[in-house]
């Protein structure tokens, strides 16, 4: 029997891109027409936005068996998500410039609240994981929300076949599948309590993930429509700070702290095991069964790592094709959101495309600074009162509803998730409560710290 696998495509052109773009266009326009739904829960209300409908509908399309969506098509959708994030950041950058006085007024609160993002998962999610006996995977799963940079940190310290690395992968899969939907519902509930400053909530939304930040901000602006510009600008800056600081804090603080905290909490469990082993007889080193069990676990970890790597393998798209497709999708959804087509929307996209292209070129020239940093910095400057052409640029870009870009991005994300569903059986049920607590802790702890810091600073 042949065990050969179908050759994986590493590059894609119009043949693969146009079908997935057409499918995303239909779904995005449909959910944009459907609009949002408000559900009253008694203790608060949650709002389900078009982008959440798009994510769910895209996921259903990607997992259906009637006419399966090919793996390569799903990988193309994932590649388009990466470029869509750049457009979303470009749109949000034009809220930073006009909001600079508010950002400066926030003072040290903007930096202090990062403690919540960078350490909140350790404070609450790690003890829960120890209680659920996740073992050494606890460290990798709870030292951060585990996006892509976490892979290298844990792999270098513990090895790619370690239990700690398995924890990173499990949290990554959980966040990919459920993160955006859960944080939308969480933020919507908390924002509608009306007990937090909208700027504190905006800081809490900057968890370091573009899709989760966009989903969270949508709920905040729905609860505080009068503060939309300041909220969008604050969330964009907070998310950038979390992304940039996250690597250094993860390496030098969060990961070592999580390891020590895990050892301290699990010491009692290990003591009980040692007492039981002593009662059973004198120690004679690891038994053959123990060694065999460890080898089997390492092999299982290796296979899981390979499955995740195969599922998340990137596919290259020509930049002109990605941006062209996303522009068409974006203009369509923005027109529905604005209840009519306008040339000013086209002009807004032209400005954002120019900003993205310039930033990508600068990122390639420097090789050390990401395009997102350039997009945020340049966008904030050219939209600020200090730039002579800020007024016409702001007028054009702000005709593009940022939620319409988020709808396109999450619809494409949904279409890319079918390939990740089989990984659920590998991550185990314990990661679900741990993942939910990790996301909740990162958002809520950061928001609470920001609320107190804003009060003290003001």
N, C-alpha and C positions, 0 to 999 in steps of 0.2 A: 504494500500500500504506500502511495506517495505521501510524503510529508512536506513537500515543497510549498512555500507560501507565495502568494501573489506578490510580485515585485512592487515595492512602495514607490510612489511618485514623489520626488523631492522638489519639483518645480511645476507650476501650473500656468496655463494661459487662459484665453477666452473660452476654450472648450469646457473647462471645469468651472470657471468663475461666473460666466453668464447665467447658467442654470440656477446656481445657488443664489445669485444676486436677484434673479427674477422671483424666486420663491420667497426670499426675504422681503422683496418689494411688496408682494401681495399680502404677506402676513403683517408687515409693518403698517401698511395703509389700512388694512382691516381693523387692527387693534386701535389705530389712531382714531378711526371713525367711531369705534365702540366707546372710547373715552374711559374715564375713571369711574370706579364704584366705591361708595363709602359704606362701611359696615360698622354699626354701633354694637359694641361689646359690653355696654354697661359701665365698665371701669374706664372706658375710653373708646375712641373710634379709630379704625384703620382704613386707609385709602389704598385701593389697588389701582395702580396706574397702568396706562397702555403698555409701558415698557415691561411690566410684570406679565401682562397678558401675552406680549410678544415672546418673552422668555419661555413661558409655559407652552404656548402653541408651537413654538419652534422645537422645543424638546419633544412634544408629542409627535411632530412630523418626523423628527430624527430617529425615533424609536419604533415607529409603526412598521409592521411587517408586510402590509399590502403591496407597497412599492418601496422597498428599502432604500434609504438614502446612503449612497456609497461612502466608505471611509474617507476617500480622497475629497469628496464634496464637503464632508464635515470638517476636514482639515483646512480646506479653503475658507470655510466660514470662520474658523478659528483665526486664520491669518488675517482676515478682514477685520476681525474684532480688534486686533493689535493696532491696526492703522486707524480704526474708528476712535480708539482711545485718544490718539493724537489730535483728532478733530474736536473731540469733546473738551480736551484740555485747552485747545486754542479758543474755543467758545468761552470757557470759564475764565480764561486769562483776561478777557475784555470786561470782566466784572471786578477784577483785582485793581486795575488802574483807577477807576472812579471811586473805589472803596478804600484807597490807601489811607485817607485820614482816619477811617474807622479801624483799619487794621493797626495803625500806629497807636490809636487810642487804647486798643486792647492790651498793649504793652506786653509784659512778660507772661501774661496768661496764655498767649499763643504757644510759647515754648514750654511753660510749666505743665500744660495739659497733656503734652506728649508723654509724660510719665504714665498716664492712663493707657495710652495706645501701646506703648512699648513694654510695659510691665503688668498691665491689667490681666492678661491671660495667665500669668504665673500665679498671681494672687488668688484667683478663684478657680480657674480651670484645672490647674495642676493638682490641688488637693482632691478634687473630684475624681480625677484620673487615677490617683493613688488609691482612693477609696474603692474604685471599680476594678482595681488590680490590673491595670493596663501594662504593668511592668516597665521596663526601660523605655518603651515606646512613649511613655508619658513625657519624657524630656523633649523629644522632637515634636510632639504634638502640641505642647503648651507653651513653649518659650516665645512663640509669636503666632500670628495668624497664618504663617507658613505659605507665603507666596514663593515665587521662583528663587529669589536670592537665598532663601533658607536652605535650599538643597545643598549648595556648595559649603555653607557653614557647617552643617551637621555631617556631611560626607567626609570633609577634611578632618574633623575631630574624632568621629566614631567609626568611619568606614561606610561604604555604600551598602553593605549587607547587614548592617547592625540593626538592632531593634529600634534604636533612636531614629535612624533614617526611615525606617518603616513608619514611625509615628509622624514624621514630616510628610511623607507621601499620603498617609491616611487623612491628615488634616487638609492637605492640598486638594485631594479628591472631594472631600466633604465641602470645602469652601467653594470649589468650582461648581458643584451641583446645586448647593442650597444657599450659599452665602448671600447673593443679591436678593433673593426672595425673602429670606428671613430678616435681613436688616431693614428691608422696606417695611415689613409689618411691625418690627420692633420700634423703628424710628417714628412711624406713623402713630403708634400707640402713645409713646412717650411725649412726642411733640404736642399731641392733642390734650395732654394733661395741663398744658399751659403753666407749668411751674418752673421751667428753665428759660433763661435768656436765649433767644434764637441764635445769637452768636456763639454761645456755649454749645448748643446743639450742633452748629455748623462745624465747630472744632472737633466735636466727637465724631462727626461723619468722616473725617479724614483718616480712615483706618489703614491707608496704604494700598488699597485696591481701587482701581478706577471704576469698575462696575459697581462695587458696593458703595463707593462714595456717591456716585451718581444716583443710585437707587435711594440712598439715605437722604440726600439733599432734596430730592423730589418731595418727600414727605414733609420735610421742614418748611419748604417754601409754600406748600399747600396749607400748612397751619399758620404761617406768618407771611402772607403774600406781600405785605407792605415792606418787608425786609429782604426781598428776594435778592437784590443786587449785592448787598452786604453779606448775606448768607452764602451765596455762590462764591464770592471772592474769598471769604474766610475758609470755606471748605476746601477750595482749590489749594490755598497756601498750606493749610494744615495737612492735606494729603501729600503735598510735595515734601514737607518737612518730615513726615513719617517715613516716606519712601527713602529719602536721603539719609536720615539719621538711623533708620532701621537696620541698615547693614552694619554700621559701626557699633551701635548699641547691642545688636544681636551677637556679634562676635565677642565683644569685650565685657558685656554686662549680662544681657538676658540669658544667653545660653549657659555660661558658667553658673549664674544664679539659679537657673532652673535645675541644673544638675545637682547643686548643693542642697537645694530645697527638697528635691526628690529623695536624695539620700537621707536627709533628716527625717522626712515623713515616713519613709519606708523602713527605717531602722528597726522600728518596733515589729514590723512584719518579719523582717529578717531574723530578729532575735527569737521570735516564736519558732521559726523554722529551724534555727540552730539548736534550740532546746529539744525540739522533737527529734532532730538528727542525733543528738547526744544520747537521748533516751533509747534510741534504737540500737546504739552500739558505738564503739570507738571509731573515730574518723579514719578513713583509709583513702582519702582523696576522691576525686570524681570517679563514679562508677562508669562502666562501659555504657550503661543505659543513659546516664547523664550526658556523656560525650556524644552519643548517638542522637539524643534529643536536641542538643545544641547545634549539631551539624545539620539536622533536619530543619531547624528553625532558620538557620543562616541560608539554607537553600530556598526555603519558602520566601524569605525576605528578598533574595536575589530575583526570584521569579516575579514577585510583586513589583520590584523596581523595574524590571524589563517591561512588564505590562504597562506600567504608568509611562515609561519612556516611549513605548510604541504608541500609546494613546495620545500623548502630548507632542509627538514629533512634529516639528515645524515644516511647513511647505512654503516655498518661496513664490511670491507673486510679483510681477513687474509693478513698480511704484505707480506708474501712470495708470495702469489698469485698476489697481486698488482705489486710488483717489478718484478716478472717473466713476467707478461703480458706486462708491460711497457718496459722491456728490449728487448723483441722480437719485439715490435712495433718500438722501438727506433733504434735498429740495422738495421731493414728493411729500415726505412726512411733515416737513415744516410748513408746506402749503396747506395741508389738511389742518394742522394745528392753528394756522393763522386764518383758516376758513376762506382761503383764496390764494391763487398764485400771484406773486409780486416780483418784479424785477429787483427790488431791493433785497429779497431773499437770495437771489442769484449773486448780487453784489456782495452780500455778507459771506457767502460761501467762497467767493473769489478772494476776499481778504483773508479768510481762514486758511485757504489752500496755499496762498502766498506765504503766510506765516509758517505753516508746517513745512513747506519745501525749503525755505531759508534755514529753518532750524535743523532739518535733516542734513543739509549741506554743512552747516557749522559743526554739527555733532561728528560727522565723518572727518572733518578737517582736524578737530581737536582730539578725537578718539578717546577722550577721558570724561567728557561731559555729555549726558544723554540729551536727546532731542527734546524730551519733556521739560528739562530745565530751561533750555533756550526758548521753547514756546512760551512757557510761563513768564520768564523774565522779559522777553521782547514784547509779548502781548500786554503785559502789565504796563510797560513804559509807553507804548504807542497809544494806549487807551487812557493814560493819565493826563491830568491837566498840564503837565510839563511838556507834552508833545504838541506841536503846532497843528497837526492834522487829526488830533484825537476826536474831535466832534463828528466829522463825517464818517470816520471809521467806526466809531461807536454806534452811530445811527444805523449804519448798514448791517453790522454784525448782530445787533440786538433785535433785528427783525427775525432772526433765526432762533426759535424756541429751543433752549438747551435740552429740554425733555424729548424733543423730536430726535435729536442725535442719540440720546440715551436709549430711545425706543429701537432705533436701527441697530445700535451696538448690542443690546440684550437679545433682540430677535436673532441676530447672527450667532450670538453666544448659545442660545437655545438650540439652534440648528447644528451646533458643533458638539452637543453634549451626549448624543446617542452612543458615541464610541466610548464614553466614560462610564456609562451605566453598568456594564459588566464588572467594573472594578468594585462596585458596592459590596459584592460578596467577599472581597478580600479585606475590606477595612474593618469589618466587624461592627456590631451594634453599639459598642461602648463609645466609639468616636462621635456618635450622634449627640448624646447629652453633653459630652466634653466640648464638641464643636459649638453647640448652641451657647453654652456658658462662656466659651472663649470670646465669641463675637459680642455677646451681651456685655461681658466685662470690659472689653476694649472700648466699646462705645459709651457705656454708662459711666465708668470710672473716669474717663477723659472728660465727659460732659460735666460731671460733678466737680472735678478739680477746676475746670474752666469757669464754672459758675462762681465758685468761691474766689478764684483768682481775679475774675472780672470785678467782683464786688469790692475786693481789697484795693485793687488798682484804681477803680473809679473813686 
